[in-house]
Amino acid sequence: MKNTVLITGASSGFGKAAAKLFHTNGWNVIATMRSPEKETDLSTLSNVFVTKLDVTDKLSIQKAVAAGIEKFGKIDVLVNNAGYGALGALEAATEEQVKQQFDVNFFGLIAVTKAVLPGMRKQKSGIIINVSSVGGRITFPFSSLYHATKFAVEGLTESMQYELNPLGISLKIVEPGGYKTEFAGRSMTLLKADGLDDYNQAFDKFVTMIDHWPMSENLGEVADVIYEAATDGTEKLRYPVGHDAVHLIQTRQQMDDVDFKKMMSAQTGI
């Protein structure tokens, strides 16, 4: 019986690249997204089931998981990939924007995980791969909400090992650096509010730096690491991906809080 993977946020970026890679390697793929009717690529592949899943809609999660199990019999691997970033001063964020950032990146991830766990417990096996970010280990300016969600994902995933490993379920964290995905396009929210001019100069500098940041176009590199995490059979927890991610994490480990903040401030012009 073929292994089956469920991937959230599979309409583009890492999710789509991972869906294609798992398919190429003979897996059944449940490729989930908010607007499956717009998908014209994955839907043509054999053993790829494209279905609707909005991580902020629990009913859509339950339906997608049930439909996937009905289609393929089981779910062996879950890739929690869906997410987006909010950039700006915390003070500029509305209550709704704060809630939305956590609903998608954190509470949605929890809801999808809880939906697949009964099946994994029953079969006494499974792997949950949470796509975090280098931003789950280090921080950039004007990204406090995004970092808060990714740091939360890291802590959640690390702790869940203790309760799920004895049940045959493994946990993995993939931490990409900078890649050219929709994250910096339609999947990004800029936080701005009237009367907060004190932040404008520094924020504009940071946004300009982001616009010129060297982003890798090799999304397959991240898909490869997601697949590695799903198949390497080890207890390895964290998988940094990309030269910038590896370098930044190593640098952070070698510096104290003050020195790292000074270095980051200098690099970003803040």
SEDRENGU-709568 format. One record per atom (N, C-alpha, C): residue number from 1; residue in one letter; atom name; x, y, z. Coordinates in steps of 0.001 Angstrom, whole numbers, plus 500000, padded with zeros to 6 digits. Layout:
REM residues N
i	aa	at	east	north	up
NUM	a	CA	X	Y	Z
...
//
This chain:
REM residues 270
i	aa	at	east	north	up
1	m	N	500836	498813	500000
1	m	CA	500000	500000	500000
1	m	C	500874	501240	500000
2	k	N	500599	502159	499078
2	k	CA	501409	503369	498973
2	k	C	501276	504236	500216
3	n	N	502351	504964	500542
3	n	CA	502275	505965	501595
3	n	C	501497	507177	501094
4	t	N	500863	507861	502024
4	t	CA	500049	509027	501685
4	t	C	500487	510232	502508
5	v	N	500624	511386	501838
5	v	CA	500973	512631	502504
5	v	C	499862	513644	502280
6	l	N	499529	514383	503330
6	l	CA	498611	515519	503219
6	l	C	499428	516786	503391
7	i	N	499279	517707	502438
7	i	CA	500049	518952	502448
7	i	C	499088	520133	502448
8	t	N	499246	521061	503391
8	t	CA	498444	522279	503384
8	t	C	499183	523372	502601
9	g	N	498422	524302	502054
9	g	CA	499031	525382	501273
9	g	C	499741	524880	500039
10	a	N	499099	523929	499330
10	a	CA	499766	523273	498196
10	a	C	499518	523967	496865
11	s	N	498908	525136	496878
11	s	CA	498607	525816	495613
11	s	C	499821	526497	495010
12	s	N	500863	526729	495822
12	s	CA	502047	527429	495310
12	s	C	503223	527167	496242
13	g	N	504372	527725	495866
13	g	CA	505539	527718	496737
13	g	C	506009	526348	497172
14	f	N	506443	526271	498445
14	f	CA	506990	525018	498976
14	f	C	505965	523895	498921
15	g	N	504716	524222	499196
15	g	CA	503681	523193	499232
15	g	C	503489	522519	497890
16	k	N	503438	523314	496839
16	k	CA	503259	522755	495501
16	k	C	504483	521960	495075
17	a	N	505670	522505	495353
17	a	CA	506906	521795	495005
17	a	C	506989	520465	495744
18	a	N	506588	520457	497009
18	a	CA	506623	519220	497787
18	a	C	505600	518216	497258
19	a	N	504406	518700	496894
19	a	CA	503376	517807	496348
19	a	C	503890	517090	495096
20	k	N	504542	517831	494211
20	k	CA	505065	517238	492988
20	k	C	506178	516232	493293
21	l	N	507020	516540	494277
21	l	CA	508123	515645	494613
21	l	C	507613	514340	495216
22	f	N	506677	514435	496134
22	f	CA	506114	513215	496718
22	f	C	505445	512373	495630
23	h	N	504732	513032	494715
23	h	CA	504082	512315	493613
23	h	C	505122	511603	492744
24	t	N	506187	512307	492410
24	t	CA	507245	511729	491583
24	t	C	507850	510492	492230
25	n	N	507866	510482	493572
25	n	CA	508451	509351	494298
25	n	C	507419	508279	494646
26	g	N	506249	508352	494000
26	g	CA	505291	507266	494102
26	g	C	504318	507333	495258
27	w	N	504234	508479	495915
27	w	CA	503305	508630	497036
27	w	C	501915	509023	496541
28	n	N	500903	508701	497340
28	n	CA	499607	509344	497206
28	n	C	499701	510716	497862
29	v	N	499136	511729	497211
29	v	CA	499243	513094	497712
29	v	C	497855	513707	497866
30	i	N	497561	514185	499071
30	i	CA	496365	514977	499320
30	i	C	496833	516431	499334
31	a	N	496636	517117	498217
31	a	CA	497113	518494	498048
31	a	C	495978	519446	498399
32	t	N	496092	520116	499526
32	t	CA	494984	520954	499991
32	t	C	495297	522422	499813
33	m	N	494234	523192	499591
33	m	CA	494365	524627	499361
33	m	C	493011	525289	499539
34	r	N	493006	526609	499644
34	r	CA	491741	527316	499867
34	r	C	490863	527356	498627
35	s	N	491480	527380	497434
35	s	CA	490704	527489	496192
35	s	C	491110	526390	495215
36	p	N	490711	525163	495464
36	p	CA	491127	524050	494602
36	p	C	490613	524171	493171
37	e	N	489525	524920	492994
37	e	CA	488966	525070	491645
37	e	C	489908	525834	490722
38	k	N	490885	526558	491295
38	k	CA	491841	527318	490485
38	k	C	493070	526501	490107
39	e	N	493213	525329	490691
39	e	CA	494408	524502	490460
39	e	C	494270	523717	489157
40	t	N	495188	523951	488236
40	t	CA	495131	523293	486923
40	t	C	496340	522410	486656
41	d	N	497258	522337	487605
41	d	CA	498500	521588	487431
41	d	C	498466	520281	488213
42	l	N	498378	520383	489527
42	l	CA	498375	519185	490368
42	l	C	497177	518294	490083
43	s	N	496063	518905	489701
43	s	CA	494828	518143	489481
43	s	C	494923	517195	488286
44	t	N	495965	517355	487467
44	t	CA	496128	516470	486304
44	t	C	496977	515242	486626
45	l	N	497564	515191	487809
45	l	CA	498486	514112	488172
45	l	C	497750	512941	488807
46	s	N	498161	511740	488429
46	s	CA	497566	510551	489028
46	s	C	497972	510446	490495
47	n	N	497076	509907	491310
47	n	CA	497318	509725	492733
47	n	C	497560	511030	493481
48	v	N	497117	512152	492886
48	v	CA	497113	513432	493586
48	v	C	495660	513867	493724
49	f	N	495214	514013	494957
49	f	CA	493842	514407	495262
49	f	C	493848	515856	495724
50	v	N	493324	516740	494895
50	v	CA	493278	518167	495210
50	v	C	491942	518468	495878
51	t	N	492007	519054	497058
51	t	CA	490760	519321	497781
51	t	C	490874	520589	498611
52	k	N	489740	521115	499005
52	k	CA	489685	522382	499730
52	k	C	490045	522182	501197
53	l	N	490902	523044	501693
53	l	CA	491193	523101	503122
53	l	C	491652	524514	503452
54	d	N	490905	525162	504307
54	d	CA	491264	526470	504844
54	d	C	491608	526247	506308
55	v	N	492842	526528	506691
55	v	CA	493281	526203	508049
55	v	C	492529	526996	509115
56	t	N	491809	528048	508713
56	t	CA	491016	528818	509675
56	t	C	489566	528348	509722
57	d	N	489241	527288	508987
57	d	CA	487878	526765	508913
57	d	C	487909	525291	509326
58	k	N	487510	525009	510567
58	k	CA	487629	523645	511103
58	k	C	486789	522639	510329
59	l	N	485631	523068	509826
59	l	CA	484793	522153	509057
59	l	C	485503	521738	507773
60	s	N	486177	522689	507107
60	s	CA	486903	522357	505875
60	s	C	488073	521430	506174
61	i	N	488686	521582	507340
61	i	CA	489781	520687	507742
61	i	C	489253	519263	507912
62	q	N	488155	519142	508653
62	q	CA	487578	517818	508910
62	q	C	487158	517141	507607
63	k	N	486553	517915	506705
63	k	CA	486111	517356	505428
63	k	C	487298	516903	504580
64	a	N	488359	517708	504554
64	a	CA	489534	517375	503739
64	a	C	490219	516111	504254
65	v	N	490378	516018	505559
65	v	CA	491025	514838	506146
65	v	C	490175	513594	505894
66	a	N	488872	513705	506104
66	a	CA	487976	512563	505881
66	a	C	487983	512130	504415
67	a	N	487948	513115	503504
67	a	CA	487947	512798	502071
67	a	C	489261	512161	501651
68	g	N	490361	512647	502216
68	g	CA	491664	512079	501891
68	g	C	491789	510639	502353
69	i	N	491294	510365	503556
69	i	CA	491349	509000	504082
69	i	C	490423	508085	503279
70	e	N	489259	508613	502904
70	e	CA	488342	507821	502080
70	e	C	488975	507484	500729
71	k	N	489737	508433	500193
71	k	CA	490365	508256	498878
71	k	C	491528	507264	498925
72	f	N	492403	507426	499937
72	f	CA	493645	506649	499958
72	f	C	493775	505675	501140
73	g	N	492826	505707	502070
73	g	CA	492832	504736	503162
73	g	C	493491	505175	504449
74	k	N	494450	506102	504360
74	k	CA	495199	506526	505549
74	k	C	496006	507777	505221
75	i	N	496547	508402	506265
75	i	CA	497495	509513	506107
75	i	C	498744	509147	506899
76	d	N	499859	509010	506198
76	d	CA	501124	508647	506843
76	d	C	501925	509870	507275
77	v	N	501842	510934	506483
77	v	CA	502635	512133	506751
77	v	C	501751	513368	506584
78	l	N	501857	514277	507520
78	l	CA	501211	515590	507416
78	l	C	502291	516644	507265
79	v	N	502153	517496	506241
79	v	CA	503051	518636	506080
79	v	C	502231	519906	506306
80	n	N	502428	520517	507469
80	n	CA	501766	521784	507787
80	n	C	502581	522914	507165
81	n	N	502186	523320	505970
81	n	CA	502954	524293	505201
81	n	C	502266	525654	505085
82	a	N	500942	525700	505174
82	a	CA	500207	526950	504955
82	a	C	500644	528027	505942
83	g	N	500796	529246	505451
83	g	CA	501167	530348	506334
83	g	C	501394	531630	505564
84	y	N	501515	532728	506301
84	y	CA	501819	534014	505687
84	y	C	502511	534892	506719
85	g	N	503022	536050	506281
85	g	CA	503731	536934	507184
85	g	C	503128	538319	507250
86	a	N	503087	538887	508456
86	a	CA	502681	540281	508653
86	a	C	503916	541074	509061
87	l	N	504163	542160	508345
87	l	CA	505334	542995	508624
87	l	C	504894	544388	509050
88	g	N	505526	544895	510088
88	g	CA	505232	546245	510545
88	g	C	505368	546333	512052
89	a	N	505233	547540	512569
89	a	CA	505316	547744	514013
89	a	C	504130	547072	514697
90	l	N	504385	546453	515824
90	l	CA	503304	545800	516566
90	l	C	502180	546784	516873
91	e	N	502540	548015	517195
91	e	CA	501547	549024	517553
91	e	C	500590	549323	516405
92	a	N	501030	549057	515179
92	a	CA	500196	549342	514006
92	a	C	499214	548214	513706
93	a	N	499374	547075	514359
93	a	CA	498524	545927	514072
93	a	C	497184	546047	514781
94	t	N	496116	545844	514037
94	t	CA	494795	545812	514648
94	t	C	494614	544473	515370
95	e	N	493621	544419	516227
95	e	CA	493334	543174	516934
95	e	C	493020	542063	515943
96	e	N	492321	542418	514864
96	e	CA	491971	541440	513841
96	e	C	493219	540914	513137
97	q	N	494188	541803	512866
97	q	CA	495418	541374	512196
97	q	C	496263	540470	513090
98	v	N	496309	540773	514373
98	v	CA	497022	539915	515316
98	v	C	496388	538527	515337
99	k	N	495063	538505	515449
99	k	CA	494331	537240	515510
99	k	C	494507	536427	514227
100	q	N	494436	537108	513077
100	q	CA	494564	536414	511801
100	q	C	495946	535785	511640
101	q	N	496992	536503	512081
101	q	CA	498339	535950	511956
101	q	C	498482	534657	512752
102	f	N	497919	534652	513963
102	f	CA	497984	533443	514787
102	f	C	497007	532368	514314
103	d	N	495845	532779	513815
103	d	CA	494869	531801	513333
103	d	C	495442	530969	512190
104	v	N	496164	531605	511272
104	v	CA	496710	530891	510117
104	v	C	497970	530117	510493
105	n	N	498941	530802	511076
105	n	CA	500258	530194	511274
105	n	C	500342	529244	512463
106	f	N	499471	529432	513459
106	f	CA	499606	528638	514683
106	f	C	498349	527830	515013
107	f	N	497234	528514	515215
107	f	CA	496025	527782	515589
107	f	C	495525	526895	514442
108	g	N	495713	527343	513206
108	g	CA	495345	526511	512061
108	g	C	496189	525262	511986
109	l	N	497482	525415	512244
109	l	CA	498397	524270	512261
109	l	C	497965	523265	513336
110	i	N	497572	523771	514503
110	i	CA	497108	522891	515574
110	i	C	495839	522153	515150
111	a	N	494910	522873	514523
111	a	CA	493639	522265	514127
111	a	C	493849	521143	513118
112	v	N	494724	521360	512134
112	v	CA	494993	520318	511136
112	v	C	495690	519125	511800
113	t	N	496634	519413	512673
113	t	CA	497348	518341	513378
113	t	C	496370	517482	514186
114	k	N	495477	518123	514918
114	k	CA	494507	517378	515734
114	k	C	493568	516539	514868
115	a	N	493320	517009	513646
115	a	CA	492420	516271	512747
115	a	C	493041	514977	512240
116	v	N	494368	514945	512077
116	v	CA	495009	513730	511560
116	v	C	495492	512794	512667
117	l	N	495594	513293	513889
117	l	CA	496161	512475	514962
117	l	C	495355	511216	515288
118	p	N	494026	511245	515292
118	p	CA	493313	509993	515598
118	p	C	493695	508845	514663
119	g	N	493815	509129	513373
119	g	CA	494212	508095	512425
119	g	C	495624	507623	512651
120	m	N	496536	508545	512946
120	m	CA	497922	508167	513192
120	m	C	498049	507351	514471
121	r	N	497277	507711	515488
121	r	CA	497317	506929	516727
121	r	C	496782	505517	516496
122	k	N	495745	505431	515699
122	k	CA	495142	504121	515412
122	k	C	496115	503208	514682
123	q	N	496855	503778	513714
123	q	CA	497803	502957	512949
123	q	C	499165	502867	513624
124	k	N	499309	503613	514749
124	k	CA	500543	503604	515542
124	k	C	501765	504022	514724
125	s	N	501526	504946	513797
125	s	CA	502634	505478	513007
125	s	C	502207	506792	512358
126	g	N	503194	507592	512018
126	g	CA	502915	508855	511343
126	g	C	504056	509836	511549
127	i	N	504118	510804	510663
127	i	CA	505124	511859	510760
127	i	C	504421	513196	510535
128	i	N	504658	514134	511431
128	i	CA	504114	515486	511293
128	i	C	505280	516431	511040
129	i	N	505251	517079	509884
129	i	CA	506317	518011	509494
129	i	C	505744	519421	509501
130	n	N	506245	520250	510383
130	n	CA	505787	521632	510461
130	n	C	506803	522547	509785
131	v	N	506341	523256	508764
131	v	CA	507224	524190	508061
131	v	C	507256	525481	508862
132	s	N	508363	525699	509524
132	s	CA	508582	526906	510312
132	s	C	509342	527892	509435
133	s	N	510492	528347	509879
133	s	CA	511271	529352	509158
133	s	C	512555	529585	509936
134	v	N	513543	530147	509251
134	v	CA	514684	530665	510004
134	v	C	514166	531668	511031
135	g	N	513005	532267	510735
135	g	CA	512356	533199	511648
135	g	C	511712	532539	512845
136	g	N	511867	531232	512971
136	g	CA	511479	530543	514187
136	g	C	512648	530368	515136
137	r	N	513831	530798	514681
137	r	CA	515051	530666	515494
137	r	C	515725	532007	515755
138	i	N	515597	532931	514774
138	i	CA	516193	534270	514927
138	i	C	515145	535302	514504
139	t	N	515384	536559	514857
139	t	CA	514380	537580	514547
139	t	C	514947	538705	513686
140	f	N	514050	539271	512879
140	f	CA	514325	540457	512083
140	f	C	513472	541611	512624
141	p	N	513820	542844	512284
141	p	CA	512978	543975	512704
141	p	C	511587	543902	512071
142	f	N	510634	544531	512704
142	f	CA	509278	544722	512178
142	f	C	508603	543411	511757
143	s	N	508914	542356	512456
143	s	CA	508333	541049	512121
143	s	C	507835	540336	513376
144	s	N	507484	541100	514400
144	s	CA	507212	540516	515712
144	s	C	506059	539520	515696
145	l	N	504983	539831	514986
145	l	CA	503848	538903	514953
145	l	C	504225	537596	514264
146	y	N	504894	537707	513120
146	y	CA	505308	536524	512383
146	y	C	506241	535663	513230
147	h	N	507250	536304	513843
147	h	CA	508186	535551	514676
147	h	C	507480	534904	515858
148	a	N	506522	535609	516436
148	a	CA	505791	535047	517574
148	a	C	505116	533733	517182
149	t	N	504532	533690	515975
149	t	CA	503860	532458	515540
149	t	C	504871	531355	515258
150	k	N	505990	531697	514642
150	k	CA	506965	530667	514287
150	k	C	507730	530158	515509
151	f	N	508034	531053	516460
151	f	CA	508641	530592	517709
151	f	C	507659	529665	518433
152	a	N	506370	529980	518358
152	a	CA	505350	529129	518975
152	a	C	505298	527760	518311
153	v	N	505382	527737	516984
153	v	CA	505385	526461	516254
153	v	C	506588	525612	516671
154	e	N	507730	526257	516833
154	e	CA	508937	525515	517223
154	e	C	508769	524888	518603
155	g	N	508275	525658	519563
155	g	CA	508087	525128	520908
155	g	C	507031	524043	520954
156	l	N	505935	524270	520242
156	l	CA	504857	523285	520160
156	l	C	505384	521959	519619
157	t	N	506113	522029	518514
157	t	CA	506592	520819	517846
157	t	C	507597	520072	518707
158	e	N	508516	520811	519306
158	e	CA	509535	520164	520136
158	e	C	508899	519452	521320
159	s	N	507925	520092	521948
159	s	CA	507285	519487	523112
159	s	C	506417	518285	522741
160	m	N	505752	518347	521586
160	m	CA	504861	517250	521195
160	m	C	505598	515928	521009
161	q	N	506914	515991	520837
161	q	CA	507683	514751	520696
161	q	C	507457	513814	521880
162	y	N	507384	514412	523084
162	y	CA	507305	513600	524291
162	y	C	505984	512832	524381
163	e	N	504917	513425	523877
163	e	CA	503617	512757	523970
163	e	C	503333	511856	522767
164	l	N	503944	512169	521609
164	l	CA	503603	511433	520391
164	l	C	504640	510379	519988
165	n	N	505900	510587	520308
165	n	CA	506908	509576	519964
165	n	C	506584	508197	520543
166	p	N	506126	508101	521803
166	p	CA	505792	506777	522340
166	p	C	504629	506102	521606
167	l	N	503862	506880	520839
167	l	CA	502735	506345	520083
167	l	C	503115	506032	518636
168	g	N	504407	506175	518312
168	g	CA	504882	505862	516966
168	g	C	504829	507029	516000
169	i	N	504601	508230	516523
169	i	CA	504440	509418	515667
169	i	C	505644	510336	515848
170	s	N	506285	510701	514734
170	s	CA	507479	511547	514760
170	s	C	507128	512995	514447
171	l	N	507957	513906	514953
171	l	CA	507786	515343	514714
171	l	C	509025	515898	514033
172	k	N	508804	516796	513071
172	k	CA	509898	517413	512322
172	k	C	509600	518901	512119
173	i	N	510665	519699	512087
173	i	CA	510539	521130	511800
173	i	C	511460	521466	510637
174	v	N	510906	522039	509562
174	v	CA	511702	522501	508423
174	v	C	511789	524027	508505
175	e	N	513009	524554	508388
175	e	CA	513261	525977	508620
175	e	C	513907	526633	507395
176	p	N	513095	527027	506406
176	p	CA	513668	527660	505216
176	p	C	514178	529076	505495
177	g	N	515178	529474	504709
177	g	CA	515621	530862	504709
177	g	C	514813	531650	503688
178	g	N	515485	532529	502946
178	g	CA	514788	533382	501986
178	g	C	514626	532733	500624
179	y	N	513379	532552	500209
179	y	CA	513082	531969	498895
179	y	C	512016	532806	498201
180	k	N	512047	532790	496874
180	k	CA	511072	533545	496088
180	k	C	509759	532769	496005
181	t	N	508901	533023	496972
181	t	CA	507580	532402	496995
181	t	C	506543	533517	497093
182	e	N	505269	533122	497225
182	e	CA	504206	534103	497407
182	e	C	504269	534765	498778
183	f	N	505172	534277	499658
183	f	CA	505295	534854	500994
183	f	C	505541	536357	500927
184	a	N	506379	536755	499961
184	a	CA	506707	538174	499829
184	a	C	505752	538888	498869
185	g	N	504730	538187	498413
185	g	CA	503752	538791	497509
185	g	C	502384	538803	498137
186	r	N	501468	537996	497581
186	r	CA	500095	537997	498091
186	r	C	499975	537415	499489
187	s	N	501015	536711	499947
187	s	CA	500956	536112	501274
187	s	C	501603	536988	502342
188	m	N	501761	538269	502075
188	m	CA	502344	539176	503065
188	m	C	501392	540330	503352
189	t	N	501294	540698	504614
189	t	CA	500486	541835	505034
189	t	C	501406	542891	505627
190	l	N	501283	544131	505149
190	l	CA	502057	545244	505701
190	l	C	501193	545983	506714
191	l	N	501719	546130	507917
191	l	CA	500974	546778	508995
191	l	C	501298	548261	509022
192	k	N	500292	549083	508771
192	k	CA	500480	550536	508832
192	k	C	499249	551161	509451
193	a	N	499443	552228	510193
193	a	CA	498315	552908	510820
193	a	C	498602	554397	510908
194	d	N	497569	555202	510814
194	d	CA	497716	556650	510920
194	d	C	498193	557035	512313
195	g	N	499002	558093	512354
195	g	CA	499454	558620	513633
195	g	C	500649	557910	514229
196	l	N	501271	557017	513447
196	l	CA	502436	556292	513950
196	l	C	503668	556603	513111
197	d	N	503851	557865	512822
197	d	CA	504946	558294	511942
197	d	C	506322	558000	512522
198	d	N	506399	557827	513839
198	d	CA	507700	557578	514460
198	d	C	508393	556337	513885
199	y	N	507607	555404	513377
199	y	CA	508175	554162	512866
199	y	C	508524	554229	511375
200	n	N	508005	555229	510681
200	n	CA	508029	555201	509214
200	n	C	509420	555102	508614
201	q	N	510347	555916	509098
201	q	CA	511680	555939	508488
201	q	C	512367	554582	508602
202	a	N	512334	553996	509788
202	a	CA	512984	552698	509983
202	a	C	512254	551606	509210
203	f	N	510920	551665	509210
203	f	CA	510159	550633	508509
203	f	C	510386	550704	507010
204	d	N	510420	551917	506466
204	d	CA	510659	552064	505031
204	d	C	512035	551525	504648
205	k	N	513026	551748	505507
205	k	CA	514359	551197	505263
205	k	C	514315	549670	505227
206	f	N	513583	549110	506173
206	f	CA	513517	547656	506253
206	f	C	512807	547068	505038
207	v	N	511704	547675	504622
207	v	CA	510971	547180	503454
207	v	C	511841	547267	502206
208	t	N	512603	548352	502064
208	t	CA	513513	548496	500931
208	t	C	514568	547389	500942
209	m	N	515073	547071	502153
209	m	CA	516064	546009	502267
209	m	C	515455	544659	501863
210	i	N	514218	544411	502303
210	i	CA	513541	543157	501949
210	i	C	513378	543047	500436
211	d	N	513041	544173	499792
211	d	CA	512839	544178	498338
211	d	C	514109	543796	497587
212	h	N	515275	544075	498202
212	h	CA	516547	543801	497530
212	h	C	517290	542601	498137
213	w	N	516627	541917	499060
213	w	CA	517252	540763	499701
213	w	C	517419	539643	498666
214	p	N	518604	539035	498587
214	p	CA	518807	537955	497605
214	p	C	518020	536702	497974
215	m	N	516958	536444	497245
215	m	CA	516101	535286	497512
215	m	C	516417	534159	496527
216	s	N	516491	532952	497030
216	s	CA	516734	531795	496174
216	s	C	515469	531432	495408
217	e	N	515633	531027	494151
217	e	CA	514507	530558	493349
217	e	C	514386	529034	493384
218	n	N	515273	528390	494118
218	n	CA	515322	526932	494145
218	n	C	514358	526371	495192
219	l	N	513053	526455	494902
219	l	CA	512056	525945	495840
219	l	C	512185	524433	496008
220	g	N	512721	523778	494987
220	g	CA	512921	522339	495071
220	g	C	513855	521947	496195
221	e	N	514747	522856	496573
221	e	CA	515665	522599	497680
221	e	C	514883	522379	498972
222	v	N	513846	523183	499179
222	v	CA	513017	523036	500380
222	v	C	512160	521778	500279
223	a	N	511603	521524	499087
223	a	CA	510818	520302	498888
223	a	C	511669	519067	499176
224	d	N	512926	519089	498743
224	d	CA	513828	517962	498990
224	d	C	513997	517704	500486
225	v	N	514117	518788	501252
225	v	CA	514324	518636	502697
225	v	C	513039	518173	503381
226	i	N	511894	518661	502912
226	i	CA	510618	518160	503445
226	i	C	510516	516657	503199
227	y	N	510884	516232	501993
227	y	CA	510836	514801	501667
227	y	C	511846	514026	502509
228	e	N	513020	514596	502703
228	e	CA	514023	513956	503557
228	e	C	513482	513758	504968
229	a	N	512847	514797	505508
229	a	CA	512289	514700	506856
229	a	C	511230	513612	506944
230	a	N	510513	513395	505849
230	a	CA	509453	512390	505823
230	a	C	509976	510971	505684
231	t	N	511212	510833	505219
231	t	CA	511684	509494	504842
231	t	C	512998	509067	505484
232	d	N	513667	509945	506234
232	d	CA	515009	509564	506706
232	d	C	514992	508605	507891
233	g	N	513830	508412	508522
233	g	CA	513726	507434	509594
233	g	C	514513	507761	510843
234	t	N	514893	509015	511034
234	t	CA	515675	509414	512197
234	t	C	514809	510202	513180
235	e	N	515385	510488	514348
235	e	CA	514725	511334	515341
235	e	C	515151	512796	515198
236	k	N	515859	513115	514134
236	k	CA	516272	514496	513905
236	k	C	515049	515402	513914
237	l	N	515129	516523	514623
237	l	CA	513975	517410	514777
237	l	C	514010	518581	513810
238	r	N	515130	519299	513732
238	r	CA	515175	520545	512960
238	r	C	515982	520380	511672
239	y	N	515439	520968	510589
239	y	CA	516053	520895	509263
239	y	C	516145	522301	508667
240	p	N	517202	523064	508986
240	p	CA	517377	524364	508330
240	p	C	517638	524158	506841
241	v	N	517090	525047	506003
241	v	CA	517263	524915	504552
241	v	C	517720	526240	503972
242	g	N	518786	526203	503187
242	g	CA	519302	527401	502543
242	g	C	520522	527920	503266
243	h	N	521477	528414	502489
243	h	CA	522730	528898	503078
243	h	C	522474	530004	504095
244	d	N	521547	530921	503787
244	d	CA	521303	532035	504700
244	d	C	520727	531549	506027
245	a	N	519823	530566	505968
245	a	CA	519230	530042	507197
245	a	C	520294	529389	508072
246	v	N	521101	528541	507468
246	v	CA	522149	527845	508225
246	v	C	523122	528848	508830
247	h	N	523533	529828	508028
247	h	CA	524496	530828	508497
247	h	C	523930	531659	509640
248	l	N	522696	532131	509495
248	l	CA	522091	532981	510525
248	l	C	521892	532230	511832
249	i	N	521463	530988	511734
249	i	CA	521252	530198	512950
249	i	C	522578	529932	513655
250	q	N	523610	529606	512889
250	q	CA	524925	529374	513482
250	q	C	525467	530657	514121
251	t	N	525277	531782	513420
251	t	CA	525742	533070	513946
251	t	C	525038	533397	515253
252	r	N	523725	533173	515276
252	r	CA	522952	533476	516487
252	r	C	523438	532646	517664
253	q	N	523786	531400	517413
253	q	CA	524241	530514	518482
253	q	C	525590	530937	519052
254	q	N	526356	531678	518248
254	q	CA	527701	532082	518662
254	q	C	527739	533473	519290
255	m	N	526600	534206	519277
255	m	CA	526579	535585	519760
255	m	C	525604	535727	520912
256	d	N	525873	536683	521797
256	d	CA	524891	536952	522842
256	d	C	523796	537872	522293
257	d	N	522795	538140	523091
257	d	CA	521630	538890	522633
257	d	C	521986	540278	522124
258	v	N	522838	540965	522866
258	v	CA	523167	542351	522509
258	v	C	523959	542401	521202
259	d	N	524955	541541	521070
259	d	CA	525782	541554	519864
259	d	C	524974	541159	518630
260	f	N	524072	540199	518773
260	f	CA	523254	539809	517620
260	f	C	522323	540943	517219
261	k	N	521740	541600	518192
261	k	CA	520849	542731	517891
261	k	C	521619	543835	517172
262	k	N	522840	544126	517622
262	k	CA	523653	545166	516974
262	k	C	523990	544777	515542
263	m	N	524329	543509	515334
263	m	CA	524651	543055	513988
263	m	C	523437	543164	513079
264	m	N	522282	542731	513549
264	m	CA	521074	542776	512738
264	m	C	520654	544217	512452
265	s	N	520795	545087	513436
265	s	CA	520467	546504	513247
265	s	C	521365	547127	512178
266	a	N	522653	546776	512224
266	a	CA	523597	547304	511243
266	a	C	523265	546815	509830
267	q	N	522908	545525	509713
267	q	CA	522620	544950	508397
267	q	C	521320	545479	507799
268	t	N	520373	545819	508659
268	t	CA	519073	546266	508166
268	t	C	518944	547790	508160
269	g	N	519955	548473	508666
269	g	CA	519906	549933	508665
269	g	C	518951	550523	509678
270	i	N	518590	549743	510684
270	i	CA	517633	550212	511700
270	i	C	518381	550848	512874
//
